[in-house]
């Protein structure tokens, strides 16, 4: 019984712990459920399997076989080489192997090509992960921001409700007229409408986040807040970040490795112009029921035979066949080069925008805080005047609307600053370690 009471006493804390969701947990759910990330992972697995397939072509091909038949009518005796007309059994066993000795470096270049393609796919998998985490972080911060705006809107409703209750008492006492009550109730209605709008925005942001990590929407889950990061030391320039990014960022490395792979593809195609050499061997034996002197195993022993062969193939008009393939591979290489330049351009533009947005977010956050502090003080004065009867409802409504807008701006600016701060740190270090 005492253990049951202990579990029941701890149950609210356990449920509360389960209802919280951190950014780290969202990232873990992203890697588990997000289909875009899974596609990148499958592409990396496919490249790994392709590399293994190419490497397997270097290994010798070894085979064994057996044949059994019943012969009817006229045929040739396997021992006397004479025509016979009878029913007899024939069986044979054999084995052999074949392996390439020299192919002009074709397989080696194919292996080098697929090694680069595998590394490119792995880098692309990391790049897809980083892109999805950036979008996830935007959604996570948006949920926190819309929630804070919704809570601020609820405070505005509570403040207006206090004024409505106060004015109702004054109307009942005959101190104020009904027109003042109607005006303050109108302000309350506006605040409630703003609260409903903020709630809808919050719910939409939550749904988008849950869809990003591909889990059912759960209103009981509460996101853990994000604390501001330490301020950056020294000035951060877009040129410096881009110089670092084009060497260390996975999307840049993936594009470069993909482009280099076509160089080896061209070499593997040109290898078909060179002579090729292969080594082979085979072994066999047979049994025929026409030989009554020897039993099965003695016949196999008597007829065993084998051979080894070295095959040389010299292409005569190979260049005519390989030239179009080489030209096509070179066009593919130029396309990969253009893709690499496009990737670098997009990376540079993203970094430039991140630096600009960080500076703008810093200024906006500072200005929004000052605006909110000033309008809070102004609203406090107007509210005191309204309570004292020296200010009208129009002044109160205007001050309250300005304060609500300033609070929303401050909240939006704060979370935008948190978002840009983390995004810039990601560009500075090339990964998400310590960002959350």
Steps between C-alpha positions, in 0.01 A plus 500: 500500500780739588663437162171584325472825695860583407430445129181710518688780672770500231258463210430875451873571482552215255216622277633852517847381400357302210299801381810714440680493167847647448673598179737205539203262518347664194824440309497134608142465377599673177772245424257221579184617323580769243462353150726756332784405732426130446529552126848644545593202719372254241701673227813457713419130550443460127841652423663263751330199337607617153862525615491144635351379172782656298767361732355151462588501128871468588442164669537182290183331382503139620229253399422129511235316304349160429302359208294181479311377195332193347583456129260331256552387140820545299789671674878480529664285763717719722769228520513338151382806306272267297131529423275308735125455510398434858377665819780600735569739785756775486619731778781748536645723770728796464631820651683811393605849585554823313672817617611825337875559493518833320221725369683826452415617851126488433396337827743705707361825358144379552587429863654846541189653345262317729712579807455869419129450434463325836683780681290756313179322605616493863575872489163561337332305780661734752400802291137383489510450876633855552234647272221315678633599843510866393136479390416315820665770709301767318180311576602444863576869555178596323302287746671668794439847352133443418445352846655807665286728283192299595584528870552877461162524327344316796651756735345777292161330530542468877592869526196604298277274707618675816403835349160365392431377852607835645285701258199274557518575873521873426201479261297312759592767751389770259846656474546425125265460209438190291689647204828465689416138582422425135831653392706300748313182404585571138866514599457166679347351184793620293743348747312168494508498121874563509533218751311259274718601204814444705369161612435394140850608400641301790305189404607533137865531601473192723339299222776599256763392753335163562469444127870578458594221744211286372317428825132547587411844636484492879373806689642365826860531383679812624816620329796584716618861469822604328748713691706770328847389394817673606582805294740446210855614551624732226336608180350233276527559127318318223823464300678328787210264565471413130871424473457256788173358370611415146768273647319350800129498422364162380302640207816657355704183554224282355484707180879495462526123550215442255680710236831317550331162452444570130875524442533135598195411294673641191811293578296182545331554163831564324635178649286312245745624235785298651560125463356283775637178643312236695600170657279194515504130583252212493481138609256221404418129486212289367323165533316301231302179561622356166831417664432178689861450607526794737263608774397861566794620709759316292360665188521842663860426592579376149342795321619787719648786304583865545638806327631847564461791264633852470276719287619819334247738345627788283234754394541615140236774471440558870550875487205540266282334764645673805529853358124583534498358852802710596339814359181429695695447823684829445168681456383342825819622665432856382146474635645386833739795490208735445312332784802551725514870415125529563541332839778739595296797382197397706725439800659843465161668467367316805800608707473862384132502592569336838757767591270779384200352683705461818601866497143604420359273773740646756396857417134406482511320834661798670251744347202278581605473864524878528164541331333252732648664811389849389147395407464297821581809702264708283217250541550490878456879512188493279349215702557693823336808347206288385455360848516855637248621243739745329541298176233385257451154356642602163837585654495174690415291191769668294766450767395140550508424126845656468626298795361175359670566168828590673490183711437289190789673323729441797407133518544452127832685503628298796432162339624619164823598675524156664444334162756710311752463780489122474499498123809720490678275750422205274666679207797585720574142609340292221290279729230517766718405798422733790246700299207364699 
